[in-house]
Structures are given as structure tokens and as C-alpha cells.
């Protein structure tokens, strides 16, 4: 006769449920901004008005009573050894990967997208207690060996590990919410023979048995994605199932940094399954109760599941153009006069320029220019007056600078007589400065000299078409 009380199983279930509930109650505080910094890169070679940062968020939690214990085989190297193993696990983990795109023109739009198949929800729960033995001995010249669980020890194996992949972000209320569950082994808790000494019916035979099993389940969903909420909470709208992107109003800068906060929700449940069976025979007639499953659900828990924040650094282009406007003074009729504009990319990303004169007064030589971050180049055109008199036109420069998607450079001149023109009238000849004064407090003339001097030493070749 073997008898195992089911009290340890019930006690474990109650204790485990209480541990999980206490762990859930103490983890609602917002995480500190200690996450990684991701450097964004251009979304593609053909789209330089988009920067992309790839990110991964991961969150793991254990119950407070989580532990592992394994003595290993003792004594080490002995012919006869024993090993004691015990662990209590209550572990949950959620991983997700995605991309955060910053696109423009003004204002910059931040759009987070999950990467299909990169989500993972996993659980590792349960209790294992067992004793094992092994020996390898020789008797009368013959070897004997054995390894296994030691009989008579009240071993417990109520462990379950399960996981499920999903597509981020698994918005709450939408499709694709990941849920995983796992059951432990079905173990025998009690087995009792029925005889006439127990039931006062002459000749009765039979038995009662009780088996038990634990089941663990978890479900995750994302509630919202927030931006810079520790320093500017509410200033930037959250992304959620109804709003796939958000917009950022900003002052011109060489780069933009934004910190992403992923706020989710985790649901947990534990169910104890008791499976009784009863059979007996009276005067040769058999009666039995098939094994039936009686589930006992412990209270469900729902808790905030907030990942560590991820900061994404977006390099941006930033244009400075000098001179603006350009005054060529008096120039001869019928002779070409050069127009020169120096452009500086004081940002971190490549600056792309497309140049045109909508009035066709200027003959633009450099229609497309790409200037690497931290360097400079020139825009060139020629003006050939057909008749005497004042001339005014505009050199229109389309850029990928999010704060200056279009830059207009006025060009003025007075055509008349046979006044000799210089071969190249440009920045110095025109005199005035076209810099965007909102970006710097340095005087325009001094700023031009400082920027030109600093960039000359590390100027990289630009790409023109």
C-alpha cells in the first residue's frame, strides 16, 4: 500500500499563487531610463529623409522565492553516491524587436513598427524535489551499476516550461495576443485499497486513487508606446492601436534623440487539477468511477509590464548657405557672370540638395549635390543678361534638412554697359550672409570664418550629378 497526501500539492499551489501576487503588487513603478542608446542609419540610399533605429526590448521577472538547489553527486568519485535536487521556479519573460523611423519634412514623424516573428512569451514555473542514487561496484569479479530515483522518497515533479512566438506589438484588444500554457506531469497523490476492514461489507474489494497536476498560463499585450515621458510627459502623443505614429516639433539641430517606452500588460493564471478514481467489486460485480478532472483555479493576476526604455539617436542634416541674398552689382550685358553659393552641412547626416531657378534666368550648373555631414561644397550658376536694366531672380534649393526643406536665395544684379565682370563672384563678392540666425548666437561673418576654417581640415568630397 502506498499513500501520498495531496496537501503538499495544494500548499504549493497556494504558496506559489501568493508569491506571484506579491511579486505583481511590487512592480508597478516606472522604470528608470537605463536602457541602451541606438544609433539610427538612413532607411535606404534612395530616401535620405528617413532615419531608422533598430531596437529590442526584453523584460524578465522571477518570484521572490525563486531558487535552484543541486548538491551534485556526493561524495565525488565514490563508488556509491547520492544527489539531492530541488528548485522552485516562477519565471516570466517577454521579448520584442522592431524599428523606429524618423521621417520628414517638418515636422519629424516617429513611426514604430514591430518586426514580425520576433516576439517571445515564455514561462518556467513549478516545484521539483527529488533524491537520486547511483553506484558502480564489483562483486566477485562482476560489475554492477545503477542510477535512478531513490524509492520511498516523497519526490515531487510539478514543473512546466512553455513559450510562444508572436508578432509585435500585440496590441491589447487586437489580433495576435500571445498566450502560452503548460501542464506539469500527472503524479499520484494517494492510493488506498478498499477492504471489508474499511467498508463493513463482506467480500468487498477495490481501491481509491487520487492524481494531481498543475497548469500555468500567461498572456501578454501592449497598451501604448510613449516618448520622452520622463522629461516631457504628454508633450508627444503616445502611439497605440488608433495612432500608428506621432509627430515631434523641434528647433533645428544636428540630431534628434527620443526615448521610447513600451508599456504592456501581463496576465497570469495557475490551476490545480485533482483527478480521483474509485472502483470496487461486491459479490463478483464490478463498479468503477473513471478518472475525472476536477480543476481548482487560483486567483488570476494582471499587472503592468513595462520594459526598460530605449533611446534612439537620429542624425540629421543641417544646412547653412552663404551668401544670401546675393548682390552682383553692375554686370555687363551679353556676358556670363558666375554665381557662387557655399553650403555647409553642420549636421551629422548627409545633406542632399536639388537646385533650380524656376524663372530660368540663371543657368544652374550644380543641379544635384550631396554634402557629407560636417563638410561643405558650392552651388554654381551663371547669369547672362540679355538687356540692360535691373535683374532679380531666386535660386531655389530643395533640401533634406527637416527644418529647412526649401531654401530661397535671392540673386540681384543691374545689367548695363560693358562693365567688366569678375570671373567668379561669390561669397566674398556678394558680402551679405544667408545663415539661419536662429541656430547660433555667433555673428554671421565670424560664424562663416569659424565654420569654414573648422571644416576645411576634414572636408570630404561631395557627390554631384
N, C-alpha and C positions, 0 to 999 in steps of 0.2 A: 504494500500500500504506500502510495506517495501522496503527500498533501502539501500544497503551497498556498499560503494565504494570499488573497488578492489585495490586501491592504497596502503592500509596498507600491503596487501599480497605481492605486488611487492616490496614495500620498505623493508619489512622484508627480502625477498629473496636476494635483492642486498646488504643489510647491513650484513646479515649473511655470504654471499659469500665473502664479503670484509674482515670480521673478520677472517674467516678461512684462506684466502690468507695471511693476515698479520701474523697470528699465524704460518703458514707454513714458511714464509720468515725468521722468527727469531729463528728457532730451528735447524739449521744445524751444530752447534758447537759440537765437540766430547764430550761425557760425561766424567766427572771426575771419576777416579777409586774409587767409593764409594760403590761398590756392596758388597754382602756377601762373606764370605770365607766358602767353602765347604770342609769338611774332607773326603777324599776318603777311601774306605774299599776294601778288596780283592774281586775280581769279583766272585770267588767261592772258596770253600775249596779245590778243586782239581787243581786250577790254581793260584799259588802264584806268577806268573809272570805277573799279571794283577791287577791294582788298578782302582776302579771305583768311580767317583764322580757324584751324582745325583744333578741336578740343575733346577731352574725355573727362567725364565726371564719374566718381566711384564713391560709394558710401557703404561701410560695413559696421555692424554692431553685434555685440555679444551681451548676453545676460550677465548680471553681476556675479552669479555663482558659477560661471563657466570655468571648467578646469579639465586637465588631462593628467592621468597618473598611470605610469607603466614602470614596474620595477625592473623589467628585463629579466632574462634568465639568470637565476641565482642558485647556488654560488657559481660564479663564472668559471667555465671549464670543467665543472664537476660532472661525473657520470650520471648523477641524479639531480634534477633541477626543478624549480617551481617558478612560476611567473604570475604576478597579480596585475590585473589591468582594470582601470576604472576611468570613466570620463562622463562628464555632464556637458552637453552642448546646447546652446541656444543662439545660433549664429544666422544672420541675415545679411545679404549683400545685393546691391543693385549697381550695375554699370551701364553707362550710356555714352555714345560718341556722336559728334555732329560737327557742323561748321557754322561759323558766324560771319556773314558777309556784310561789309560796309560798302554801300553804293551811293552814287551821287549823280547829277548835280544837286546843288544846295536845295533842301537840307540833306544831310547824310542820313541814309536809311539803314538801320540794322535789322537784318533778317536771319534768325537762327533756324537751322534745319537739321533734323536728326539723320544719321546715316543708317540706312536700312540694315537690319540684322545685327546691329552692334549692341543692342540692349541685352542684359542678362539679369534675371532674378533667380537667386539661389538661396536655399535654406539647408541648414545642417543642425538637426535637433535630436535630442534623446539622451538616454542613460544606458551605459553599458558597465556591468560589473561581472567579472569572471576570474576564475583561478585555473591555471593550466599547469600541466606537469609533463616532463619528458625524462626518459632515461635511455642510456645505451650502455649495456653491461655484457659481460661474458661469463658464462657458467659452463664448466666442463668443456671448454673449448668451443662453445657455440655462442654466437652473438644474439642478444635480444635488445630490441629498441621499440619505443612507443612515444607518441606525442599526442596530446589531446586535452580536452577539458576534464578537470577532476570531478568525479562523481560525488554527489552528496552536497556539493557547494551550491547555495541558492543563487545561481548565476542569473543575471538579468541582461537581456539584449533588446532594448527598446530604442534603437537608433534609426534615423531616416535621413537620407540626403537626396535632395531633388533640385532641379533647376529647369528654367525655361527661357529660350531666347525671345526677343521681341524687337519691334521697330520703334525707336524713339520718335516722339517723346511720350507716347502712350497717354494722351490727354484724358483726364477724368471725364466720363460720360461719352467718350468716343469709342470707336472700334479698336481692337488690338490691345486691350488691357491685359497685361500678363498675370497669370495666376499659376502657381505650382503647388503641388501637394505630394505627400509621401506617407506611406504606412510602414510601421515597424513590422518585424516578424511577429507572427501569431504564436504566443507562448502559452504553455499550460500553467494555469494558476492553481488548480486544485483537481484532485481525482479521488473520489470516495466510493468504495464498494457498498452496495445496499444488501444487507442480510437480515435474517429474522431476528438477529440480536439488535438491530437498529430499528427495523419496522416489524412489529409483532404480528406478522402473517407467516404461518408455517410454509416453508418451501420457497419463499420469495428470493429471487436472485436478481442482481443488476448493478447499476452504478450511476454516479453523477460526476460530470466533469465540467470544469469552467476554464475557458481560454480567454486570453486578453490580447489587445493590440492597441497601439497608439497611432494617431493620424495627425499630421501637421500640415497647415496650409498657409499660404501668403499671397497677397495681391498688391501690386504697385500701380500708381497712376500719378501723372504730373499735373499739378494745379496751375502753375504760372511760371514764367521766366521774367526775372526782374533785372534791372540795370542800375548799377551805381547806387543802390538803395541805402548804403551806409553813409554816403556823403551827400546824396541829393535825392532822398526818398520822395517819390511822387513826381519828380521833375521830368522823368522819362517814363512814358506809358509802358505797362507790362505787356508782354506777349502771352497770349493764351489762345484757346481754340477759336475765338472770334476775331483775333487780331494777330495775323501772322508776322507782322513786322512793327517796328517802332521808329520814330524819327528823332534825330538829335540836332538841335540848333546850337551852333557853336561859333566862336570867334576864330578867325583864320589862324592856323597853326601848322607846324611842320609835321604833326602827327596827332592821332586821337587815341586815347585809351579808354576802354569801357570794361567794367567788371560785371560778369554775368553770374546771376544767382538762380539756380534751379530749385524750385520748391515743389515737393511732391508729397505723397501720402502713402502710408503703408498699412495694410490690413493683415492681421494675424488671427489664426484660429487653431485650437487644439481640441481633438475629440478622442475620448477613450471608448474603445469598443469592448464590451463584455459579451462573450459567446458561450452560453450554457448549453449543456446536453444532459438528458436523463433517459435511462432505459431500465426496464425490469421485466421479469418473467414470473407469472403466477400460474401454477398448475399447467406448465407447458405452453402457455400463451404469452407471446411477447408484446410488450408495449414500449414505444420509444418516442422521444421528443428530438427531432432533428436539431442540429446546432443552428441557433438563430443569432443574429447580430443585434445587440442592444447598444446603440450609441449613446454616449453621455457627453454632450458638448460643454466645454468650459467657456466662460465668457469671452467674447470676441474683443479684440483691441484694435483701435485705429489711432495712428499717431502721425505727426508731421515727419516728413523725411526730406530734410534739407541738405543738399550737397555742399561741399566746400566751394567757394566762389572761384571763378576762372577769369583772369584779366587778359584781355586781348589788346595788343598794341598794333594799331593800324598806321603804317607810314603813309603820308600824304604828300602830294606835290604842292609847291608854293611859288608863285610867280612874282618876280619883280622886274619891271621893264623901264628902261631909261634910254632916251628922254621921252617924256610925254607931257604936253604936246611937243611937236617938232616944228620949229620955225626956220625955214631955209633962207629967209630973207629974199633978196632980189636975185633971180636966176635968169639965164638967157633963154630966149625963145628958140625952139628947134634943137636944143642941145640937151642930152640926158644929164640929169643931176642925181647923184646917188643919195638914197635914204637908208640910214643905218639905225637899228634899234638893238641895244644889248639887253638880253633877257637872262636873268639869274634864277635858277631853281634853288631856293633856300630851304626846300623841304627835304624829306627823306626818300620819297618815291620819285620815279621818272616823270618828268613834265612833258606832256605832248601838246604841240602847237600846230594849228592849221590856220594859215594866214591868207587873207584875201582883201581886195578893195572892191566893194560892191559897185562903185561908180566907174570902175575900170580906168580911173585917172592914173593910177600907179601901175607899173609893171612889176609884179611881185616875183622875185627870184626864188625865195625860200618859202614855198607854199606849205611844206610839212617839215617840222623839226621835232626831234626828241632829245630832251636835255636830261642827262642823269642827275639824280639828286646831289646837291652840293656843288654843281658846276654851272657854267654859263655858255651862251652861244649868241649868235647875231641873226637878226631878221633883216633881209636886204630887199630893196626895191629901187626902181628908178622912176624919176618924174621928167617927162619931156613935154614942156609947154608948146602948144600949137599956136597960141596967140598971146599978145600982151594983155596983162591985167592980173587981178588977184586970183589965187587958186586956193581952194580949201577942200580937202577930202579926208577920208578916215581909213586907217589901216585897221581892219577887224581881225582880232586874234581869238580863235576858239581854243580853249584850254581844258585840261582835265583837272585843274585846280578847283576843288569843290567850293571855295569861297569866291572864285573869280572865273566862272565858266566862259565868260566873254569879256575881252578887254578891248576897248576902243582907243586908238592912238590918233589924235588929230594931227594932220600934216598941213601946214600953211606955207605959202610962197607968194611972191609977186613977180610975175614974168614981164620982162621988158628989156629992150635994147640988146646989146651984145656983151653984157657984163660977164666976165669970165667966171666960171664956176669951179669950185674945188673938185678934185677927183672923188672925194669921199666926205660928204657932210653927214656927220652922225652925232654921237652922244656929246662930244665936246663942243661941236659947232653949234648945235641947237641950244645948249645951255640949260634948259629947264629940266626938272626931274619929274618922272611919272610914277614914283614909288607910291605904294599904298601906305599912307602915313599912319593908319590905324594900327599897323603891325609893329611899329617901332617908334621910340621917342628920340632916336638919334637924328640929327639934322640930315636932310636929303643929300646934300653934297658930300658930307663926311661919310654917310652910310654907304654911298656909292663907292667911295675910295676904299673904305674898310672891307666891304664885301668883295670888291674886285681883287684887292690885294690878298685876302684870305683864300680866295678860290683859285687864284692863278697857279698856286703851287700844286694843287691837286685836281686841276681841271682835266676832265676826261673827255674823249672825243664824243661828239653828239652824232646822232643819226639823222640824216636828211633824205628827203625824197624830192 
